[in-house]
Each structure stands twice: as C-alpha cells, then as structure tokens.
C-alpha cells in the first residue's frame, strides 16, 4: 500500500470508492480516506507522461466514482501513472 504522490506506475489498477465512506464525507463535510487505487507497483526507469494518457479525478461532492475529465466513470485501467499529485491512465 502506498501513501505517496509518486511518481510511480501501477499495473492493472482498480479504482474503488466506498459509498459508506463517501456518504460520511458528504454528511460531515470532513476529509476521510474512502477511495483507493490498488494495483501492481512497477518501477519505470524512463518515467514520462505519454500524450495518450488521460487524467483521472475524484471529488466526493461531484461524483460517486473516479472519473475522466469528461465525466466518464473509471473502475480499472491497463496502467496508472501517479505523478505530481495527479493520476493518469493508459
């Protein structure tokens, strides 16, 4: 388990949101860990963001799941790139 902002690569990431935890955040208006990205960590010697990468976001006040910038829900991907407090998928 990582508590890090990157940069690192996760293969076969799974994006999960606990609805119970999300409801707690909405009710109490306080931050709480309730959304995770789990996968297989890999070390990349040449870490760069490909032009085909898509940014993933999560905001419990706006969405029930992780989403792409166009609002498309994200539940899994081939690879996730975590860099500078942002998550990108391929």
TILO-88028 format. One record per atom (N, C-alpha, C, CB): x, y, z; residue in three letters. Coordinates in steps of 0.001 Angstrom, whole numbers, plus 524288, in hexadecimal, padded with zeros to 5 digits. Glycine has a CB too. Layout:
! TILO-88028
XYZALA...
END
This chain:
! TILO-88028
8034B7FB6C80000UNK800008000080000UNK80378804D280000UNK7FC417FFFE804BDUNK80226808A67FCBCUNK8053E80D6A7FC4BUNK8022C812047FE72UNK806D380E6D7F692UNK804DE8155180150UNK802B381A4E80301UNK8065881E75800D2UNK8022A81AAE80934UNK8067A81EC97FBB4UNK80A6E821C17F8FFUNK807F28247B7F45CUNK80EF981E3B7F741UNK80A4A828997F2A3UNK8084082B697EE1EUNK80B1982A0C7E91CUNK80891831307EF0AUNK80EE5826967E952UNK8119E824DE7E4ACUNK816DC8278A7E427UNK80E57825DF7DFE1UNK8196D8270E7DFD0UNK8175B824557DB3AUNK8182281E6A7DB9DUNK819F7826667D645UNK8142381B967DA1CUNK81491815F87D990UNK8104B813F87D5FFUNK8144C813497DEE4UNK810D780F0A7D494UNK80D5180C8D7D0D5UNK80A888080B7D38AUNK8105880A997CBE8UNK80576807917D2A3UNK80274803117D476UNK800468003B7CFBAUNK7FDF8804C47D83EUNK8015C7FB2D7CF69UNK7FF0A7F8067CB44UNK7F9E37F5C47CD36UNK802D17F3987C981UNK7F63B7F5447C9BDUNK7F1027F3317CAD4UNK7EE757F5E07CF87UNK7F1507ED517CBCAUNK7EE597FB127CF8EUNK7EC007FDCE7D402UNK7E6197FD097D43DUNK7ED408039E7D3BDUNK7E41F7FCD27D8EEUNK7DE827FC907D9F9UNK7DD1F8015E7DD38UNK7DCF07F7527DCE3UNK7D93C804467DB7EUNK7D796809207DE00UNK7D299807FC7E110UNK7D6B480D9D7D9E2UNK7D2CD808AD7E630UNK7CE568075B7E97FUNK7CCE980BE37ED17UNK7CF83802777ECBCUNK7C7CF80CA77EDCFUNK7C5C7810917F16CUNK7C20180DD07F518UNK7C309815327EE75UNK7C2D080E6F7FA23UNK7BF2A80C5C7FE03UNK7BA8D810217FE55UNK7C1DE80BA280384UNK7B5FA80E5B7FCEAUNK7B15D811C37FD19UNK7B01781350802B3UNK7AC9F80F097FA98UNK7B0E980FD180660UNK7B00B8111B80BE0UNK7B3B08158280D93UNK7B0DE80C3D80F5AUNK7B8A38151280C1AUNK7BC688192880D5DUNK7BB2481E4180AA7UNK7C1D88176F80BE8UNK7B97581DF0805CBUNK7B800822A1802DBUNK7B3698256980579UNK7B69B821367FD29UNK7AF8B8226C80720UNK7AB07824BA809C1UNK7AC978275880EE1UNK7A6E18208E80AC7UNK7B05C82501811A9UNK7B24A8275C8167BUNK7B4BC82CA981550UNK7B649823BC8192EUNK7B7F782CE781126UNK7BA75831D180F98UNK7B654835E380E30UNK7BE32830EE80AF0UNK7B2648345480B37UNK7AE46837FC809ACUNK7AB4883A0580E70UNK7AA7C83559805D7UNK7AA368369581219UNK7A74883805816C8UNK7AA6883B9C81A5EUNK7A5A983323819BDUNK7AF5F83A3A81B3BUNK7B29A83D0981F0EUNK7B5FD8415681CBEUNK7B60783941821D4UNK7B64B841888178BUNK7B97C84579814DDUNK7BF1D84576816E2UNK7B71284AEE81591UNK7C134840CC817D6UNK7C699840138198DUNK7C92783BF58161DUNK7C6DA83E7781F6BUNK7CE4283C7581567UNK7D123838A68124FUNK7D1978337F81542UNK7D69583ABF810E9UNK7D15D82F4881269UNK7D23882A0A81489UNK7D3D78268381007UNK7CD2F827E18175EUNK7D768822F481107UNK7D92981F6580CF1UNK7D4C881B8680BC5UNK7DE4181C7D80E99UNK7D2B481BCE8070AUNK7CE82818418057CUNK7CEE0816BE7FFBDUNK7C93C81ABC80691UNK7D2E9818A67FD10UNK7D3B8817707F78DUNK7D954815827F6DFUNK7D29B81C527F401UNK7D9F58113A7F3F3UNK7DF2380EED7F34FUNK7E03580D847EDA1UNK7DFAF80A177F6BDUNK7E53980D337EC7AUNK7E70980B1B7E780UNK7EADC806CE7E8ECUNK7E9A180F787E3E1UNK7E99C8020A7E760UNK7ECF97FD957E890UNK7EECE7FB167E38BUNK7EA1D7F98E7EBFDUNK7F3B37F9937E37DUNK7F5E87F70C7DEECUNK7FB397F4D57E038UNK7F6497FADB7DA59UNK7FE0C7F3587DC31UNK8033A7F1157DCCFUNK8074F7F54D7DBB2UNK803F97EC497D91FUNK80A477F6EF7DFB3UNK80E1F7FB127DEE4UNK812987F93E7DB6DUNK8103E7FCF67E41EUNK814427FCA37D7FBUNK818A37FB987D474UNK81C3E800437D469UNK816B67FA597CEDEUNK821317FF3F7D403UNK82513803677D3AEUNK82605804847CDEDUNK82A46801DF7D689UNK825DF8096B7CC8DUNK826CB80AF97C729UNK82BC180E3F7C6EFUNK8220F80E0C7C4ECUNK82FA380C657C409UNK8349080F407C398UNK833DF8144D7C07FUNK838B880BD37C104UNK8306A8142E7BCADUNK82F88818BB7B949UNK829E681A897BA0EUNK830A4817647B35BUNK8290581D6B7BE3AUNK823B781EF87BF99UNK8224A824017BCD0UNK8232581F9F7C58AUNK81E8E823A67B944UNK81C88828457B6A3UNK816BB827737B598UNK81F8F829607B177UNK813F082BA07B505UNK80E5482B677B42BUNK80D3A82B277AE50UNK80B918302B7B6AEUNK80B39826B97AC5DUNK80A138264C7A6C5UNK805A1829EF7A52FUNK808B1820A57A55BUNK8058982BA87A04CUNK8015A82F2379E7DUNK7FBFC82C8F79E8AUNK8028C831077990AUNK7FBC78276179EC3UNK7F6BF8249D79ECFUNK7F482823F57A44DUNK7F75B81F4B79C4CUNK7F767825A37A846UNK7F59B825107ADACUNK7F0D88287E7AEAFUNK7FA02826727B184UNK7ED51826737B1E8UNK7E891829537B35FUNK7E89082A247B93EUNK7E3888265C7B19BUNK7E76B82EFF7BAE6UNK7E766830317C076UNK7E28082E1A7C31CUNK7E7D38360F7C14EUNK7E34282BF17C7C4UNK7DEFF829D87CAEFUNK7DE6582D4E7CFBCUNK7E00A824047CC87UNK7D98E82E667D120UNK7D875831B97D5B2UNK7D46F82F0D7D931UNK7D6748373B7D3F7UNK7D44F830BD7DE15UNK7D02382F0D7E195UNK7CED78337C7E54AUNK7D1B782A107E4A6UNK7C9DF834D17E588UNK7C7E9838C17E91FUNK7C2CA836A97EB4DUNK7C72A83E3B7E65CUNK7C298835507F055UNK7BDD9832EE7F284UNK7B90B836767F23CUNK7BECD831707F81EUNK7B9CE83B8D7F1B3UNK7B56383F287F164UNK7B31D83F807EBE5UNK7B70B844897F330UNK7B61583DAB7E803UNK7B44A83DFB7E294UNK7B337838A97E014UNK7B846840D57DF5FUNK7B61E834AC7E1C8UNK7B5C182F9C7DF32UNK7B58682B2D7E320UNK7BA5A82ED37DB89UNK7B31B826E47E180UNK7B2D9822347E4BDUNK7B77781E977E3BEUNK7ADC581F4D7E3C0UNK7BA5681F7D7DF76UNK7BEBA81C377DDF3UNK7C34581FA37DC37UNK7BD25818647D990UNK7C7AE81D367DB3AUNK7CBE581FE67D880UNK7C9EF820F27D2FCUNK7D12281C997D87EUNK7CB738255B7D0A6UNK7C997826B27CB6DUNK7CDF9829137C823UNK7C4F782A7F7CBC6UNK7CD4C828B47C2F8UNK7D0A382B927BF5DUNK7CEBC831357BF3CUNK7D094829107B9C3UNK7D197834937BCAAUNK7D01D83A1D7BC86UNK7CAD883B077B9E6UNK7D44683D3B7B9B5UNK7C9308376F7B66AUNK7C41C838047B3DBUNK7BFA48359F7B705UNK7C4488358A7AE7CUNK7C0E48338E7BBB8UNK7BCE5831597BF1AUNK7BC2882B797BE94UNK7B7E3833F47BE0BUNK7BF07828F57BB1BUNK7BEA58234E7BA68UNK7C0B9820857BF49UNK7C1B78218B7B575UNK7BDA181D087C1B3UNK7BF7581A2D7C652UNK7C429816B37C50CUNK7BB04816D97C895UNK7C7AA8162E7C8D7UNK7CC4A812DA7C845UNK7CC4E80EE77CCB8UNK7D1758162B7C843UNK7CC81809DC7CB5BUNK7CCB1805B87CF41UNK7D1BA802937CEF5UNK7C810802227CE9BUNK7D4108025B7CA45UNK7D8F97FF977C991UNK7DBAB801997C4ADUNK7D8147F9A37C93BUNK7E0A2800567C435UNK7E3AB802007BFAAUNK7E8237FE2D7BEE4UNK7E5C3807B17C059UNK7EAE17FEE27BAA1UNK7EF697FBA67B984UNK7F4077FD5D7BCECUNK7F0D97FBF47B3A7UNK7F4E4802897BD1EUNK7F92E804C67C027UNK7F76880A017C26BUNK7FE2F805787BCB6UNK7F90D80B157C733UNK7F839810387C992UNK7FD8C812A37CAAEUNK7F4E080FCF7CEB1UNK7FE23817907C95BUNK802ED81A847CA5BUNK801A581E897CE82UNK8051D81D2D7C53FUNK8046D81E6D7D2D2UNK8037E822187D711UNK80821825C77D764UNK8029C81F347DC5CUNK8071F82AB97D65CUNK80B4D82E997D63FUNK80927833F37D7C4UNK80DDF82ED07D0C6UNK80BFF836B27DB15UNK80A9083BFE7DCB6UNK804F283C6E7DEB3UNK80B5483FB57D838UNK80361838E67E211UNK7FE1E838E27E45EUNK7F9C4838227E061UNK7FD3683DE67E741UNK7FB07835FB7DBD9UNK7F71B834F37D7E0UNK7F77282F3E7D634UNK7F7D1838A17D322UNK7F30C82D357D464UNK7F2C3827D07D27CUNK7F14B827F27CCC0UNK7EEBE824827D5AFUNK7F443825207C99FUNK7F35F824C57C401UNK7F2F281F077C299UNK7F7D5827827C0D5UNK7EFA581DAC7BEE6UNK7EF2E8183D7BD3EUNK7F052817A27B76EUNK7E9BC8162B7BE7AUNK7F1D3812E97B612UNK7F2AD811737B09CUNK7EEE080D177AF51UNK7F87C80FB97AF98UNK
END
